[in-house]
Amino acid sequence: MAKCWYANVGGAFDDITVAKSYHVITGKPGCVSGASVCAIYAGDCGPSPVSPLSSNILTYIADALGELVAQPQLPVGSKYFVYMKD
């Protein structure tokens, strides 16, 4: 399944664990670290990612909120699936 970047659009969908809180974007996000979720890399490439979000993405979101940096951090050099912003 193809994967695309999705920006956290907030608004009426403030729950960052719900797929409809994200909207597909072209290109890689410009954010990396901060206190809130900026973007996720998830499957389907439709207007919103596949619902429900995968357990891996949910784990990366939880880790990102705890560490305030893009995730996953391990192993070193991993592709990030969750980016954060201020």
NUVEXSE-752497 format. One line per field, with one value per residue: residue number from 1; residue in three letters; x, y, z of N, C-alpha, C in turn. Coordinates in nm, 2 decimals. Layout:
# NUVEXSE-752497
resi: NUM, ...
resn: ALA, ...
nx: X, ...
ny: Y, ...
nz: Z, ...
cax: X, ...
cay: Y, ...
caz: Z, ...
cx: X, ...
cy: Y, ...
cz: Z, ...
***
This chain:
# NUVEXSE-752497
resi: 1, 2, 3, 4, 5, 6, 7, 8, 9, 10, 11, 12, 13, 14, 15, 16, 17, 18, 19, 20, 21, 22, 23, 24, 25, 26, 27, 28, 29, 30, 31, 32, 33, 34, 35, 36, 37, 38, 39, 40, 41, 42, 43, 44, 45, 46, 47, 48, 49, 50, 51, 52, 53, 54, 55, 56, 57, 58, 59, 60, 61, 62, 63, 64, 65, 66, 67, 68, 69, 70, 71, 72, 73, 74, 75, 76, 77, 78, 79, 80, 81, 82, 83, 84, 85, 86
resn: MET, ALA, LYS, CYS, TRP, TYR, ALA, ASN, VAL, GLY, GLY, ALA, PHE, ASP, ASP, ILE, THR, VAL, ALA, LYS, SER, TYR, HIS, VAL, ILE, THR, GLY, LYS, PRO, GLY, CYS, VAL, SER, GLY, ALA, SER, VAL, CYS, ALA, ILE, TYR, ALA, GLY, ASP, CYS, GLY, PRO, SER, PRO, VAL, SER, PRO, LEU, SER, SER, ASN, ILE, LEU, THR, TYR, ILE, ALA, ASP, ALA, LEU, GLY, GLU, LEU, VAL, ALA, GLN, PRO, GLN, LEU, PRO, VAL, GLY, SER, LYS, TYR, PHE, VAL, TYR, MET, LYS, ASP
nx: 0.08, 0.06, 0.21, 0.16, 0.22, 0.05, -0.10, -0.16, -0.47, -0.64, -0.89, -1.23, -1.17, -1.01, -0.88, -0.59, -0.55, -0.73, -0.81, -0.94, -0.84, -0.64, -0.50, -0.42, -0.10, 0.12, 0.45, 0.72, 0.68, 0.77, 0.84, 0.98, 1.04, 0.88, 0.60, 0.35, 0.17, 0.27, 0.27, 0.19, 0.31, 0.14, -0.07, -0.26, -0.31, -0.53, -0.77, -0.77, -0.58, -0.58, -0.84, -0.90, -0.61, -0.30, -0.16, 0.12, 0.16, 0.00, 0.15, 0.40, 0.30, 0.23, 0.49, 0.62, 0.49, 0.57, 0.85, 0.89, 1.00, 1.06, 0.94, 1.00, 1.27, 1.46, 1.56, 1.87, 1.87, 1.63, 1.34, 1.13, 0.79, 0.62, 0.60, 0.68, 0.57, 0.60
ny: -0.12, 0.22, 0.50, 0.83, 1.17, 1.33, 1.62, 1.75, 1.88, 1.97, 2.17, 2.08, 1.83, 1.75, 1.54, 1.37, 1.11, 1.02, 0.94, 1.13, 1.37, 1.45, 1.56, 1.49, 1.59, 1.74, 1.64, 1.64, 1.73, 2.05, 2.06, 1.93, 1.90, 1.96, 2.06, 1.96, 1.74, 1.75, 1.62, 1.31, 1.00, 0.79, 0.52, 0.48, 0.73, 0.88, 1.14, 1.15, 0.96, 0.59, 0.46, 0.28, 0.46, 0.30, 0.07, 0.11, 0.37, 0.51, 0.44, 0.57, 0.84, 0.87, 0.84, 1.05, 1.27, 1.24, 1.27, 1.49, 1.50, 1.40, 1.08, 0.72, 0.72, 0.52, 0.22, 0.41, 0.64, 0.57, 0.60, 0.87, 0.87, 1.02, 1.36, 1.66, 1.98, 2.33
nz: 0.00, -0.09, 0.07, 0.21, 0.30, 0.56, 0.69, 1.02, 1.07, 1.26, 1.40, 1.37, 1.42, 1.66, 1.78, 1.78, 1.73, 1.55, 1.22, 1.05, 1.14, 0.99, 0.68, 0.34, 0.20, -0.04, -0.08, 0.16, 0.51, 0.65, 0.92, 1.23, 1.50, 1.82, 2.03, 1.94, 1.72, 1.39, 1.13, 0.98, 0.84, 0.64, 0.52, 0.21, 0.07, 0.01, 0.07, 0.35, 0.59, 0.61, 0.81, 1.10, 1.24, 1.22, 1.47, 1.50, 1.41, 1.60, 1.83, 1.76, 1.76, 2.03, 2.15, 2.03, 2.14, 2.40, 2.38, 2.22, 1.97, 1.63, 1.52, 1.44, 1.67, 1.70, 1.52, 1.49, 1.23, 1.12, 0.91, 0.96, 1.08, 1.21, 1.25, 1.44, 1.57, 1.68
cax: 0.00, 0.13, 0.20, 0.17, 0.23, -0.08, -0.08, -0.26, -0.55, -0.71, -1.03, -1.34, -1.12, -0.89, -0.83, -0.48, -0.55, -0.84, -0.76, -1.00, -0.77, -0.52, -0.53, -0.30, -0.02, 0.23, 0.59, 0.76, 0.65, 0.89, 0.85, 1.05, 1.02, 0.80, 0.51, 0.23, 0.18, 0.26, 0.23, 0.22, 0.33, 0.05, -0.12, -0.38, -0.29, -0.66, -0.78, -0.73, -0.52, -0.67, -0.90, -0.83, -0.47, -0.23, -0.10, 0.25, 0.14, -0.04, 0.27, 0.49, 0.24, 0.25, 0.63, 0.65, 0.43, 0.65, 0.98, 0.88, 1.08, 1.00, 0.95, 1.07, 1.41, 1.54, 1.70, 1.93, 1.86, 1.50, 1.25, 1.03, 0.65, 0.55, 0.68, 0.62, 0.58, 0.57
cay: 0.00, 0.34, 0.59, 0.97, 1.26, 1.39, 1.72, 1.76, 1.99, 2.01, 2.21, 2.00, 1.69, 1.78, 1.41, 1.34, 0.96, 0.99, 0.97, 1.26, 1.49, 1.47, 1.58, 1.46, 1.70, 1.70, 1.67, 1.62, 1.85, 2.13, 2.06, 1.81, 1.88, 2.06, 2.01, 1.91, 1.67, 1.83, 1.54, 1.16, 0.93, 0.68, 0.45, 0.50, 0.84, 0.94, 1.27, 1.12, 0.83, 0.48, 0.46, 0.36, 0.47, 0.17, 0.07, 0.16, 0.52, 0.55, 0.44, 0.68, 0.96, 0.87, 0.86, 1.19, 1.36, 1.23, 1.31, 1.62, 1.49, 1.31, 0.93, 0.66, 0.75, 0.39, 0.23, 0.53, 0.65, 0.53, 0.69, 0.92, 0.85, 1.13, 1.49, 1.75, 2.13, 2.42
caz: 0.00, -0.09, 0.18, 0.18, 0.42, 0.60, 0.79, 1.12, 1.04, 1.38, 1.38, 1.43, 1.45, 1.74, 1.83, 1.69, 1.71, 1.45, 1.08, 0.99, 1.19, 0.90, 0.53, 0.25, 0.15, -0.13, -0.03, 0.30, 0.59, 0.69, 1.06, 1.28, 1.65, 1.89, 2.13, 1.89, 1.60, 1.26, 1.02, 0.99, 0.71, 0.66, 0.40, 0.13, -0.02, -0.01, 0.14, 0.49, 0.60, 0.64, 0.94, 1.21, 1.23, 1.26, 1.60, 1.49, 1.40, 1.73, 1.92, 1.73, 1.81, 2.18, 2.17, 1.98, 2.24, 2.52, 2.36, 2.15, 1.85, 1.53, 1.56, 1.55, 1.69, 1.69, 1.52, 1.44, 1.09, 1.08, 0.84, 1.05, 1.04, 1.28, 1.27, 1.54, 1.55, 1.79
cx: 0.09, 0.11, 0.22, 0.18, 0.09, -0.05, -0.20, -0.34, -0.63, -0.85, -1.13, -1.29, -0.99, -0.83, -0.72, -0.47, -0.66, -0.79, -0.82, -0.93, -0.65, -0.57, -0.40, -0.23, 0.08, 0.36, 0.60, 0.73, 0.78, 0.91, 0.93, 1.02, 0.94, 0.70, 0.38, 0.26, 0.17, 0.21, 0.26, 0.24, 0.25, 0.00, -0.24, -0.36, -0.42, -0.66, -0.74, -0.67, -0.63, -0.71, -0.93, -0.68, -0.41, -0.18, 0.04, 0.24, 0.10, 0.07, 0.37, 0.43, 0.26, 0.40, 0.67, 0.60, 0.51, 0.79, 1.00, 0.98, 1.02, 1.03, 0.94, 1.22, 1.51, 1.48, 1.75, 1.92, 1.73, 1.43, 1.15, 0.89, 0.57, 0.64, 0.60, 0.64, 0.56, 0.44
cy: 0.12, 0.42, 0.73, 1.04, 1.32, 1.49, 1.72, 1.89, 2.04, 2.05, 2.13, 1.87, 1.71, 1.65, 1.36, 1.19, 0.92, 1.03, 1.10, 1.38, 1.53, 1.48, 1.56, 1.59, 1.65, 1.73, 1.64, 1.74, 1.92, 2.13, 1.93, 1.79, 1.99, 1.99, 1.95, 1.83, 1.76, 1.74, 1.39, 1.11, 0.80, 0.63, 0.51, 0.62, 0.91, 1.08, 1.26, 0.99, 0.72, 0.49, 0.32, 0.36, 0.34, 0.19, 0.13, 0.32, 0.57, 0.55, 0.55, 0.82, 0.98, 0.90, 1.00, 1.29, 1.36, 1.28, 1.44, 1.62, 1.39, 1.16, 0.84, 0.71, 0.63, 0.30, 0.37, 0.53, 0.61, 0.64, 0.74, 0.90, 0.95, 1.25, 1.58, 1.89, 2.20, 2.48
cz: 0.00, 0.03, 0.14, 0.31, 0.44, 0.71, 0.89, 1.10, 1.16, 1.35, 1.45, 1.47, 1.53, 1.80, 1.74, 1.66, 1.61, 1.31, 1.02, 1.04, 1.10, 0.75, 0.45, 0.21, 0.05, -0.08, 0.11, 0.38, 0.63, 0.84, 1.10, 1.42, 1.71, 1.98, 2.07, 1.76, 1.48, 1.15, 1.05, 0.85, 0.72, 0.52, 0.34, 0.03, -0.06, 0.06, 0.28, 0.49, 0.62, 0.78, 0.98, 1.18, 1.28, 1.41, 1.61, 1.49, 1.54, 1.84, 1.89, 1.77, 1.96, 2.22, 2.14, 2.09, 2.37, 2.51, 2.28, 2.03, 1.75, 1.57, 1.44, 1.56, 1.68, 1.60, 1.46, 1.29, 1.03, 1.00, 0.95, 0.99, 1.11, 1.30, 1.37, 1.50, 1.68, 1.78
***
